[in-house]
């Protein structure tokens, strides 16, 4: 593993040759940037996600990996259902499915215009790797349908009993919330204890996410992530009913 900084808390270059996983606490900047790589492949996700190190974006072919001080995490049995969401669940306005349209969800997430972002972080390199993880049984999607139209969804990667959420989208109001609630309920039913949201947002806070420091987050990962337990099995479903 190549060190490319002369500070006491170095920045690492990973993914080539015989590389080691950086210490996730070995961060010397406020943003949590810990490593860079030219490559992005499923092995890197397998080795780095249990330590909470994730790739945030790619710039000029370089992938930037982060280990932020503050993390957002949702216990799957603690997801919050606002009153405004109850009519959607009771009325079964939408159909919720699991892992039936992974690439569609991925493409919809990459096409969303997000405030303060120029373009998408889901570049071709990220797209190829998420598809590879999906083929390996590690990448999963959760979809919301209005008839035959995909109106909301989210996707991510499983590591042990923790699901790492990557992105979500909606084309109808509240469809991404519906996807997130359904995801948590379905994951809980299949042995997943938490969703690693990576970064805090007010939207996730309203859905039951907790913001915790890196040390506490790593304790969760130490006990439940892929290094200490087999990946949870998340079966495909064409029509899962959410509950209040």
Helices and strands as residue ranges (DSSP letters): E 2-3, E 12-13, E 33-37, H 42-48, G 49-51, E 54-59, E 62-66, E 70-75, G 76-78, H 83-90, E 95-98, H 102-111, H 124-135, E 139-146, E 149-159, E 162-170, H 175-189, E 194-198, H 202-206, E 210-213, H 214-224, E 237-240
